[in-house]
Amino acid sequence: GESVRVPYADDERLNFAYFQYDGIPDYQTNVGTFSANEVQSIPVYHVLTTSANFNQAVAYNGSDQIGRDNYDARSEYNWNCTFVYEGKVYDNVKYRLRQRNARYSGSGKRSLKFRFNRGNHPAFRDMNGDKYAKPWKFLSTHKMLSSRSNYYTWGLFQATNHLMWNLTGTPAPYTHWGHFRIVQDAEEYTTQHVGDYYGMLLAMEEYDSRFLDSHDMEKRNLYKLISGRTNGKDVQRYQGAESVADASDFSTIINQLTPARDDNWLREHVNWDSWNRYHAVVDMIRHYDVRPNRGEHLKNRAYYFEPSATNPKGRLNVLPWDSDTSWGPNWNDGMDFPKQAIFGSNQTNPVPRGDFGLEYFNTVRELRDLVWTEEQISLMIDPLAAKIDQLVPADRARWLGSPNGSQNYPPIEPRVTDMKKFAFTGRNRDGSGEIWTGGNNAMPFISQDSGASGDFGRDAYLDALVADANLPAKPAITYSGDAGFPQDGLSFTSSDFSDPQGANTFQSMEWRLAEVTSLGGGVREIMAPGRIWSYQDNNIDEGMAWREVGFDDSGWKTGAAPLGFGRVNGINMATTTTSRIPTAYFRTTVNVTDLNLIESFLFKLLVDDGAVVYVNGQEAFRDGFDPNTVVGHNVFADSSGNESDFDEFEVNPDLFIEGENVIAIEVHNTSLGSNDMGFEMSLDAQEVLLPPGENPSFEWATTWDSGELTTFNAEIAVPSVARVGRTYRARVRHEDTTGRWSNWSEPVEFMVGTPSIQSFLDGIVISKIMYHPLPPSASELAVIPSLEEGDFEWIEIMNIGVGELDLNSLRFTKGIEFDFVNGSKKTIAAGERLLVVANMEAFNLRQGFATTPDFVLGEFSNRLSNGGERVKLSFGAGTLVREVRYDDQLPWPELADGSGASLVWVDGFGETAGDWRPSVGENGAPAVDDGLPFTGDLNLYALRSLPEVSVVELGGEFFAEVSFDRQVNADRARILVQSSADLEAWSESQVTKVSEVFGEGETSRVTFRTNEPITSERVFYRLKLQLK
């Protein structure tokens, strides 16, 4: 009977809404039922709106459509909805359609755009299910229909394009697919066409301040181009505080960026490195629907003006938008203002302008080598397609033959094939003919469908575009390092520099190392036909236990499949001896490894007449039996299975376990009069494209590069940056004195082996951790008002070995981040202590140093947790040297938790609390040994009292406690609290430290308690001292 009134009095939101919902149901169609789990494999968005609003917005009725040149009316958010996402209701959200030319194209989905209210923006999730860095004010979607020839793309064009732009350094809107449910009345499902299920749309990040934040861009002027809108203020998406306020940066580009400008002007106003990367992707995917005019084609891109030390207007970066018309079907020639300025106005015969042309072709050549390859393009497209391939049939069923908005969308597989055909095959390489329309516009012939691009693939066009007889020869690279490619022994050799322009033209060379991912998705054979099975055919009812994992079938007969009697499809199945029985039972085991890499299992079954198959005791599938038939020994098959061919049954991997699995099958006859019965079976596993939770590593993203080296050296040693067990590629390229870069060499591909780091394992320890320092004092704040507690954190390392060690390959990779290659010292001597600190100014202030001491190597990033965490010191890219998982509670020293002491390593590998003590020296004792020197008498050195034994009552039970005073910094002594029942066998496993109270000076009172309640039996306790 309790109630509460909402919204609450302190809720500042202007609107309040509540959505009661019992969950998304299965989606039933004439092509099958799609489970609730399947349709929720991508984010689900509920849009609650009236039918009148929605029908008017989507405008299947032509009288509701807004003219394409009525910009203001088209930009108005005329319709209202409530938007529900991840259990949160966003009320009074406005929406409209988007797109100019294709807004009303097709008779199916529409591209919807939602505007959320200030202070209440959704935190959407990306392709991997992770939340974006910033909430979105707008949700722009695309109906995934190309504006040329109604070519349906399933969003793959734009998703792939934006991935490619972001990968290669052009900030592009992030994309993801969403499952939309348009709620117009209380009835959730009437038919597959009528109800809430709207299907998929591609969501795209909008250009605004949040875009700048999420892409780590400085807050400067940002414009989103719109056809015919030449006033920059009309299209401005962000006004930078330090940028021009009159949009003169925008107007300068659209009015003055022409071939007439000199080179200096062009470099002052455009970031050509950025444009080269942007437009190289434009050329690769043939995203050509732009022109250098201020009318219709002032669209499909955004302008961002980065800060410039010499140009107050900033320098232009061009960013992409609406690239759906690409990968084949397209409009126009891709000539924008920057391209026109450096290639001229002749669309069919552009002439490169000096160094601008060389720089652009160098960029295209590099992307062709590293990005536009069959392997790398498949690595982009295939995982994207796999995210929605199971939902495509549901989407098609929703829209095919729908009474209100109908569209015949194709399967996704042909679109994937088309993209790869456009990229690498064209119409003539495999003789299959042209597959797309549109592509013979006013552009260079090699880019047209009738040229190299259409005949042989876009790769042929790119090769022709950058062909240059004056290029330096493509070098060759060989491995010259230690055997097994160890992490610390990688080196490579380049072939000699060779240039058709003659001798003495070497300018520079560059090396690169990149981790690469290989796509899975293959088929793994688990069980071949002809398997040995255990079987029982004695006409005895085996009940249900026979199918279970632990069943003992050692008394059964054995034989190789096919098994049964009579003949099936020409197979003589005479292995069993008993005929004319209703049922026979069969068992075998299969071994499955790397189960997490398996997407599904595929059984192939040839059976006469019916069968039920079990995996580890659970029914996997049945053939020849109705779903509701209760199967028993004397139950005949409802129908005959496919006796002439193998039927295929896909099975969820959840039925399997890592290791040995039991496959059991009961085969049934249709009658006792039948003269044959039997089966044959095989089992394959379909592997996932990528391991769960793993994103592909593209070769473009370098793990390490040498930068431009102006002295030719044929050999290079690679620092220890690669991760053990991962696959990498190394390449090299050469540049001549004209600025021409060769192609990258063919790669050396290898898996990184284990490094030889025994000297580090023997010598380096994490010796002190100041994880929870005292907060800044009033006097410290008077000097540096911005100080915080975490600024006083530091970590000390020590070399306990016998020789000097090189620090360059060491890194802190967990807890804090610090790369020792950037430290002020490159080696650590035997016995030396060195520190990394959170804040040098804070450290010097607290420790009383006027200048930073030599033992401080530098500042780390991140902060240590006051509640305990993992600190890892690694060699190279993650190979473990030392690891500490400290805590702020017993048995860890509590004095180090905010009382001014540091944790001090005293013993072992530093992995347990007993390996550490609190510091006794001032301010944590950085870079000094505050341990007490050993005097020769172990008792006097370690103990400050004799042990005392007492009994305490806890919860009605009695425990023994042993207490004693110790010298905290007696680091050479090990004190063991031991117990014995007979004074002969002693053990320290029966007690646990429960308290340590620190007293004056350098002593503490330590108490150990028995783990179990004491009994009437006599027990002895003692302290055992050991000298380390």
N, C-alpha and C positions, 0 to 999 in steps of 0.2 A: 503494500500500500504506500510505499514511500514515493516521493516525486521530487523533481527539481525543476526549476525554471531556467530556461536558456533562451537567449545567450546570457552568460554571466555578466554581472554588473561591470567587471573590469575588462570585458572584451571590447576592444576599440574598433573592431571591424564594423563597417556600416551594414553589412548583410549577414544574414544567418540562414543556413539551409541544412536540411537533414535528409539523407538518402538511405532508405531501408531496403536491403537487397539480400536475397538468399543464395547468391552465387551464380556464376555463369554455367548454363546447362550444356550438355552435349549438343552439337549442331548436326541435325539430321538432314540428309540430302538424298537425291536419287542416285548418287555415286558412292554413297557410304555415309557412315556416321563418324563425325570428328569429335573426339572426346574433349571434355572441358579442359583437360591438361594440354591437349594439342593446341587448341585455339588460344590458350594463355601462354604459349611459348614465346610470344612477343608481348610488349606492354599493351594493356587494355585500357581504352578510354571510353567512358560513357558520356554521351552528349544528350542531355535532356532538353528537348525543344518541342514546340508545337508543330503539327503537320503543316499548318498554314505558313509558319515561318520557314520551315525547311524547304517545302515545295517552292516557295517563292524565291528562296536563295539559290537552289540548284537550277531552277528555271528550265525544266524540260519543256515547259510551255514558252514558246518564243516571245510571247507578249510580256513575260517577266524579265527578259534579258536586257541588260544595260549596255548601251552602245559602246564600242571599243574605244571611241575617242572621248567619251564622257568620263574624264579622269577623276573628277571630284566625286561623282556619284559612285564610281567603281571602288573608290578608296574608303567609302563610308562603311562602318560596321553597323549595318542596318538591322541585324537579327540578333536575338537574345537567346542564351541557353544557360543551363547549369552543367558544369563540367566536373566529372568525378574521376579521380585517379588515385590508386593505391589507398583507398579508404578515406580520402579527403575530398570534401565538396567545395568547389569553387563556384560561387553563385554570381548571377548577373554578369556572366561573361558574354562579350560581344563576338560575333563572327560574321564572316563574309566569304565570298569566293576570291581567289587570286588568279593570276595570269592575265595577259592582255589578249593575244591572238587566239590562244587555245582554251580560254576560260570556259566556253560552252561547247567545245569540240567533243565529239563522241556522244553516245546516249547512255553512258554508264556513270561512273564515279565522277566527282568533282573535286577540285583542289581547294580544300577548306583552309581558312586562316582564322585563328582565335586570338583575341586580345584579352589578357588577364588584368585584373585590377591592381593598382599600386599596393605594394607591400604584401601581396598574396600570389606570388608566382610559383608555379609548380617546379619541383626538382625532378626533371625527367631523367630517364636512364638511357645509356648509349647502347651500341650494338652488343656489348658484352654483359649488359645488365648492371653496369656500374653507374652511379649517379654522375651527371655532368658536374663540372667544377662550379658552375653558376646556375641558378634557376633561370627559366626562360619567361620573359614577358609575353612573347608571341609564340604561337605554335603554327608554323607555316607547313602545309602539307602539299604533296604532289600526287596527282591521280595516276602517275606513272605511265602516261600516254604521251608519246612523242608528238610534237606539233607537226611533224612531216608524215603524211600518209597514215595517220592514226596507228602508228607503230607502237604496240604495247611493250613496255620494257621491264615491267615488274620492279621498277626503281633501280635496276642493276646498273644502268648507265650512270646515273648521278651518284649513287653510292660508291661505285668504283672510281669515278672521276674525282670526287671529293677526297677519297682515301689517297689517290695518287697525288693530288695537289698538296694535301697536308704532309704527306710523306716526303715530298721533294722540296718543301720549304715555302709553299704558298699557302697562307692561312685561308682555309675554305670552311664553309659551314659544316658542322658535324651533322650526320644523318643517321636515322634509324627507322625501322618499320614500326607502325602501330596498328593494332586491331581496334577498329572503331565500332561502337555500338550506338546507333541513333535511336534514342528512346522517345517515341512520340505518343505512346499510350501505355496502358497497364499490361497489354498482351505482349509477352516477350517473344513468343514464337507461334506463328500460325502455319506458315509453310517455309521452305528454304528461301523463298523470295520475299516473304512478308514477315517482318519482325525486326528485332533490334540489330541483328547481325548485318553490318554494312561492309565488312571486309577490311582489307589492308590499304593504308596510305603510307607514303614515305614522308617522314617528318624531317624538316630541315631547320637548322639553327638560323636565326635572323641576324642581320647586321645591326648591331646597336652597342651600347657600352658594355653589356655582358659578353658580347662576342670578343671585344678587345681584351677583356679580363681573362676569358677562358683560353685565349690564344697567346697570352703573355705579351700583348702589344702595348706600347705606350699610348696613353689616352690623348690621341690627336684626332684631327678632323676625319670623319668617315661619311661617305656618300654612297647611296644605293641608286644606281642609274635607272631612270624610267623614260620610256620613249617620249620624245618631244619636250621633256622637262629640262629646260636649259638654265633655269634659275637654281643655283646650287642650294639655296635655303629651302627650296621645295623638296629636295631629295636628301637633305642632310640627316644622318642618323646619329651623329654625335658631334658636339662642339668641344674641341679641346681647349682647356683653360689657357694654354700657351700657343694656340694656333690662331691664325687670322680669323676674325669674326665676321667677315663680309663675304665669305665663300669665294674670294678672289683666287684661291688655289684651284678650285674646281673650274671656274670660268677661264682661267689661264690655259688649262689643259685642253678644254674642248674648243677654244677659239684660237689658240696660238701654237699648239703642238703640231707643227707642219714640217715638211722637208726643207723649208726655207731657213729654219733655225740652224745656227752653227753648232758645232760639236760641244763647245763649252756650255751653251744654253741648254742643250739636251741633257747633258750630264748633271747640270744644276737642278733640273726639274723632274727627272725620272730616275728611279733606282733601276738601272738596267740589269743588274744581277737578278733582282726580283722579277722583273718583267721577262727576262730570258727563261727562267724556270716556269713561270706562269704560262708563257706562250708556247714553250716546248710541249707541255701537256696539251694545250689547245691544238697544236699541230698533230700530236700523236692520235688523239681521239676524234679529230676533225670537228671540233666545236666551233663552227664558223659563223654562227648566226649573229654577227656584229658587222658594222660598217663605220667608217670615220665620218659620220654625219651627225647632225644635231636634231634629227627627226625620229623616224621610226626605229632606227637601229641604235639609238642611244639607250642601250638596255643590256641585260644579261651579264652584268658585271658590277663591281663596286670599286670606288676609289678611296684609298687610304693614303694620307699624306704624313710620312714619317718626318721626324724633326731633322733639320739640316743646319749645320753651323754657318753656312754661307747663303742660304736661301730662306728668308722668313716665311715663305709660303710652304716650305717643306718639299719633300720629293715624293713623287707619285709611286704608289704600289697598286697594281691592278689585281683585283680579287674576283673570283668567279661566281656566277649565279646562273640558274636555269640552263644547265647543260644537257637537257634531255634529248636535244636534237644533235646527236653525235653517234659515234660508232657505226657510221654508214649513212643513214638518212640525215640530210642536213640542208641548211639554207646558206647562201652567200659564200664568202671567201675567207673569213677570219681576219680581215684587214681592220684593225682598230687604229686609234690615233698614234700610239707609239710605233706600231709596225709601219704605218704609212710614212712616219718621219724618218725611218732608217732603211726602208726598202722601196720608197717611192710609191706613186699612186697607180702604177700599172698593175692591175690585179692578176693578169695572166703571166706577166714576166717581171716579177719584182727584182730589183737590182740592189744587192746589199751595199751598205754604206761603210766602207773602210773597216775600222776596228769593230764597229758595232756588229757588222755581219759576221766577222770572225768569232766574236764572243758568243753570238747567238748560236752559230753552228757548233762551236765547242760544247755548249750546253746541250744541244740536241743530241750530239754524238755521245755524250756521257750518259744521258738518259736512255738512249737507244741501247747502249752496252749493258747498263745496270738495271733498267726498269722495263723497257719494252722488249722483253724476251718471253718466249712461250711459258717458261717455268714461272717467272715472276708475275706475269699477268694471270696465270691460272691460280697462283697463290692469293691474288686479290679477289678474283671473280668467284672461284668455287666455294670458299668459306662463306662469302656473302650469300650466294644462292642457297647454300645449305641451311641458312638461318630461317628461310621461309618456304623451302621446297615442299614441306609437308602441308603447309597452309594453302598453297596455290590451288589444289583441287577444290578446296572449300570455297575459296574466293571465286573461282570460275563457276561453280555450281550456283553461288548466290546471284550472279549477274546474267548468266545465260538463260534467256527466255523470261526474264523478269517482267512483270506487267507494268512496272513503273520505273523506267530507266533500265535498259537492257544493253549488254555489251558482250560480244563473244571474245573473251580474253584467251590467248593461247597458253599452252603449257609453258613452264619456265625452261625446260631443257633446250628447246630450239633457240631460245634467246641467248642462252649461254653459248651454244654452238655458233650462232650468228656473230657474237662478239669476237670469239676467237678466230672465226673465219675472216672477219673484217681485218683483224690484227695481223694475221700471219698466212692466210691462204688466198684470199681473193676469189675470183670466180674461175680462174684458169689453172691454178696449181693442182686442183684435184678434178678438174673438168666438170664440176657440178653446176656451173652457171652462176649468174648474179643472184644475190639473195636480198638486196635492199634496193630501195628507190631513192633517187635524189643524190646528187654528188657530181654533176657535170656543170656546176655553176661556173661563173667567171673566176677561175682560180688556175694556178699552174697546171699544165696538162698531167704531170706526174702525180698530182694529188687527186685527179678526177677518177671516177669509176671506169672511164674508158682508158685511163693511163695505168701507170705502175701500181697505184694504190688499189684500184678495182681489179686489175688483172692478177696481181700476185700477193696483195696484202699490204697493210699499212707499213709494215717493216720495210718492204721494198721501197715505198715512197720515202721513208726517213733516210734510208741508205742513199737513195738518189739525191735527196735534198742536201746532204752534207758531204757528198763525194767531192774530193779535192786531190788532184794529182800532186800537190805540193805538201801533203801531210807527212810528218815524220812516220817512219815505219812503225807498225804495231809491234811493241816489244813482246818478248817471251819471258816468262817467269818460271823459275825452278826452286825447289826446296833445298836448302843447304844447311839446315839446322840439325839438332840431335835426333837420333832415331826415336820414332814413336811420337813425334810432335809434342814433346813435353811443354807445359805452360811456360817454363822458364828457359826454354832452349830453342825458340822459334827464330829462324833466320831464312832469308830468301835472296836469290840472285836474279838480276835482270840481264837480259841480252844487251849488247852494245847499242848505243844510240846510232840511228841511221836516218839520214834525211835526204830526199831527192834534190834539195836545194844546194847540196854541197857540204863540204867539211866545215868545221868550226861554227856550226849553227846551233849547237846545244844551248838551251836557255835554262831549263829546269826539268826535274822529274818528281814524281809523286807516287807514294805507296799507300795502299789502303788494306784494311782488314775488316771484314764484316761477318757477323753471325748470320747464318741462313737456315731457313726451315724447309724441310721437304714435306710435301703433302702426303698424307696417308691416303686412306680411302680404298686401299686394295682389298682383295679377297684372300682370306687365310683359310687353308684347308685344315679342318679339325679332325674329320673322320672320312676316310675314303671308302668307296664300296668294297665289299669283300672282307668286312670287319669280322673278327672272331667274337662270337656271342656265347654267353651261357644261356641255356634254354631248358624249359620244362614243358613236355608235351604228353604227359601221362593222364590227361583228362581229369586232373585233380584241381579243385578250386583253390587257388593260392591266396584268396582273400585280397587284402590290400598291403600287407607287410612286404610283399615281394618287390614292390616298387621303391621302397625306402632305401636310403643311403646305407644304413647299417645291416641290411639283410644279408644273411650268409647263403650264398648260392654255390658254395664249393661242391655240393652234391649233385648239381645239375650237369647235364650234358653240355658239351661245347662243340662249336662248328663255325665254319666261315659262311657268311652270307653270300648269295641269297639262301634263305632258310625257309623250309616249308615242305609241302608235298605236291606232286603233280607238276604242271607246267603253267607258267605265266609269261606271256609275251615272249615265248620262245626260250625262256630260262627253265631248265630242268631243276626243280627244287625238291630233291630227294634226300636231303640231309636228315630230316626228321624221320622217325620210324613209324609214327602213329598217324593214320589218316582218319578222315571222317570224325573229327572231334570239333566241338564248337570253338575252343579257344586254346592258344598256345602262348607261353610267356617267354620273354627274351630280355636279357640284361647285358650291358657292357659299360665300360668307363672310358671317358675321354679326359685328357689333360688340357686345361686352358690357362695360358699365361697372359699377363698384361690385359686383364679383363677391362680395365679402364679405357683401353684403346679400341674397344669393340663397340660398334654402334648397334648391331643386331646379328642374330644367328639365322641361318637359312638351312632348314632341313629339306632334303629331297627324298621323297618316299614313293616307292612302287609297292602297291599292296593289293592283295586279293584275300578277303573281300573288304574288311574294315579293320581299323586300328585306332588305338588310343596311345599317345606317346607321352611319357613322363620324364621330367628333368629334376633330379634330386627329390623325387617324391611328389612333385607338383605337376598337374596336368598341363602340358604345353600346347597340344592341339589334338584333334581327332579327324579321321578321314573315313567316310562311310557310315558315320553315326550322326544323328541329329543332335543339336546342342543340348536338348533337354532329356535325351535318353539316359537313363540310369544304367550304366554298363556293369555287368556281372559275368561270371564264368559261363553261364548257360544262356546269355543274351546274344542273339545273332545280330550281325551287322544290319543296319537299316537299309543299306544299299551297297552295291559293289563299288569299291574304290577304282581309281584309274588304273586298269590292269595293263594298259599299253604304254603309258608314259609315266615319268616321275612327276608327281605333284610337288609344288614348292610351298613351304610354310615358313613365314618369318616369325621369329620368336624373340621376345624381349630378353636382353642380357641379364635382367634382374633375377632370372631363374637360375643362373649359373654362379659359381663361386670360383675364386682363384684356386687353381690346382685341380685335383681330381673331382670329376662330376659323374654321376650315375645316369645313364640313359636307359630307360625301361620302356618296353613296348608290348602291349597285348594285342595279338592278331586274332580276329574273329571271322568265322565263316558265315555265310548267309543261310546255310542249312546243312544238316548232316548228310544230305544227299550230294553235296558238292564234291567233285573229284580233284579239286586243287585248293590250296590255301598257302599263303606265304608272303614274304616281303624282302625288299632290299632297301638300304638307306645310306645316305651320305650326309655330312654336316660341314658347312662352311661358315666363316665369320666375316661379316662386312666391317672393316675397320673404319674408325672415324678419320675425318680429314686432318684434324688437329687434336692433340691431347686436350682433355677437359681443362678449361681455364687458361689455356696457353694461346697467346696471340702470335701470329706469324712474325718471324724476323725477316725483313726484306733486305736485300743486299745493298740497297741505296743507303741504309742507315749504318754508318761506319761505327765499329767498335774502337778503331784507332786509325789515324792517318798521319802520315809524316809531314804534311804540309808541303809546300813547294821547296825543293832542295836545289839550290843553284849550282852545286858542284856534283858532277856525275860520280857516283859511287855504285858499283855494280851490286854490292851486297849490303843488306841491312838486317840488324837484329831488332826484333819486335819486343817491346816491353811486355811484362806478364799481365796483360789486360784481358786475355781470353779465358773463358770458363771451362774447366775440365769437363770432358764428356760432351761438349757442344761442338757443332759443326761450323766451320768457318771457311771463308774464301779470301785468299790474298791475291792482289793484282798490282800492276805497276803501269805507268804511262809516262810519255816523254813530251816535252814542249820544245819548239824551236824558237829562234830569235824573232820570227815574224808573229809570234803569239798563237801559232797553231798547235793544238794539243793532238797527239795521236789518239787512236782508240785505246781503251784499256786493254791490257793483255788478257788472254784467256786465263781463267783462274787456276790456282792451286787450291783444291778443296781437301779438307782434312778434319779429323776429329782430334780435339786437344787432349793430350795425355797428362798424367800426373807429374807435377814438378818435383825436383829434388830439393826439399826444403828442410832436411834434417838439422842443418845448422841453426835454423830459426826455431825449430821445435825444441832443440836443446838449449838455446840461448835466450830467446825473448820471452819475457813474462809481462803481463799487465800487473804492475807492482803497487799502484795506489789508484783509488777512485774517489774523487770528491764529488759525490752525486747529489748531496743535499747540504749545501753550505749554509752558513748563517745569512740572514737577510742583510741588505745594506744598512749600515749604521747611519746615524744622522750626520756624522762628519764625512762619511763617504758620499752621501747624497748631496752634501754641500759642494763637493768637488764635481761630481757627475750626477746631476738630478735625475737622469733617465735610468739609472741603474736598477736592475731587478735581481732577485735572488739567484736565478739561473746563470747570471753573468759571471759568477764566481766559481763555476764548476771547472774541473780539470781532471785529466787522466795522465798517469805516469806510466811509462814503460821502462824496463831495465834489461840490460844484457848480463845474464848470469853465466854466460859461456866463457870460453877462454880466448876468443879472438874477435876482431872487429867484424861487424856485419853491415852490409849495404841496406839502407832503408828504402830505396827507391821503389821496390815492388810491394811494400807493405801498405795496407789501408785499413782503417776502421770502417766496417761495412754495416754494423748493427749497433743500435743505441745512439752512436754518434757517427758522423761521416767525416773522414779526414784522409786525404791521399798524401802519403809521406813524400812522394815525388815533388810536392809543392812546399815541403818543409824547409826551414832555414839551414838544416844540417842534413847531409846525405848518408852519414855513417853513424854508428853507435859503437863506442869502444867497450871492451870487456869491463864490467863493473859500472858502466855509466848509466845514469838515469836521465830521461828526457820527458818533457811534458807537451801535451797539446791542451789548449785552454779554450773556454767559451768566449772570453773577451779579454784581450791583452791589457787594455786600460784598467779594467776592473781587477785583474790579477795583480798587476804592478801596484795598484793603489793599496790593496789589502796586504800584500806581502812586503810593502815598503821599498819597492824598487823604483829608482828614478828613471831607468831605462829597462827595456825588456832584457832579461838575462839570456845568455847563450843557450841554456837548457830548455827554453821554450821554443818549440818548432813552429808554431802557428796556431791559428784559430780553427776550431771544428764547427761544423753546422749541426743542427738539431740540438735538443736538450735532453739530458738524462732524466729519467723518471724518478721522482722522490719515493715512489712505491715499489721500486725494483723493476728490473728488466734485463734483457740480454745484451751484453756488450761483446762484439766479435772483432778480433784482429785477424785480418786475412792477408794471405799472400796472393798478389795478382787479383784476379776477378773472383774472389770468394773462397779460395782454398784455405781451410782453417789452420791458423797458427795457435791462437789462444781464444778461449771463450769463457765468459763469466756470466752467470745468471744470479745476480745479487738480489737480496730482498731487504726490506726494512724491518723485519720481524725476526724474533729468535727462531733458529739458533744463530742468525746473523747478528753481528755487533750493532746494538741499537744506538750506541753512542755516535755512530756515523750518520744517523738520521736526523740532521738538523741541529746538532749540538756543536758543530765546528770541527769535528774530527773527520778524517778520511778513512776509507777502508784500506788496510795495509796487508799485502800478500806476505804470508810467512811460510807456507808449506805447500807441497803437492803441486797440482796443476791449476789451482785456483778455482776448481769446479764446485767445491763444497764450502759450506759456512765455516768448517773447521780449518780451512786454509787461510782464513782472514782474521784480523783483529782491528780494533780502532787505533788510529794514530794517537800518540801522546805528545808529539812535537807541536809547536805553535802553528796555527792555521792549516793543519793537515800535514805539515812537514813535507812540503814539495821538494823533490830532488835531493833529499838527505835521508840517511839511514837513522831513524830514531829508535832502533832496537838497542837493547841493553847488551853490552859485551859480556861474553861468558867468563866467569871468574874461576872456574875449576871445581866448584862444589855445586852439584846439580840441584840439591835440595834448597840451599841458600839462594841460588840463582833464580829458581822458578817459583818457590812457595813462600808465602808470607804468613801462613798459619798451618797447623795440623788439620787434617780432615775431621769433620764432625758428622755423625750419623743421627738422624732423627726420624720420627714417624709422623705422618700427617694423615688426617682423615679427609677424604674427598668423596662426596656422594654416598656416604655410608660405608666406604671401603678404605683400607689403610695402605699407604705407600711409604716406602723408605726413601729418605733424601740424604744425599751426601753433599756437604758444603765445605768450602775451603777458600782461603784468600790466595790470589796468585799475583805474580808480577806480570802486568799486561804485556809488556814489550820484551819478555824473555823469549826471544824468537828462536833460540837454539834448543829450547826445551819443548818436548811433547809430553803433555799430561794426560794419562788415560785413567778413567774411572772404571774399575773392574769389580766383578762380583764372582763369588765361588761358593759352592755348597760343601766342598771338601778340602779347601785350601791347597788343592793341587791343580784342578782345571779352572782357569780364570778366563772371563769373557767381558768385553766392554759393550756387548750388544743388548744388555738387559736394562740399560739406563739411558736417559736422554736429558740434555741440558735444558732446564726450564727457566733459569733466570741468571742474569749477570748484572750486579749492581756495582757501578764504578765509584770508588771512593777518592780520597785525597791522593794527590801524587799520581803514581802510575800503577795503582793496585785496583783489583776488583774482587768482589765476593761472588763466587760461582756456585750454583746449586744444580745438582743432577737428581733426577727422580726415577724410580723404577717404572718400567713400562707397564707392568702388571701388578695387581694388588699383592701384598705380601701374605704369606701363610704362616702357619705355626712352625714350619720347617726353618732350621737355622741357616742364615746366609751371612757370608763374610764380605766386606767391602775393603778396597784398598786403592791408593793412588800409585800408579806406575809411571815413573819418569824416564824418558828416553832423550838422549842427546842426539840432535839431528846432525 
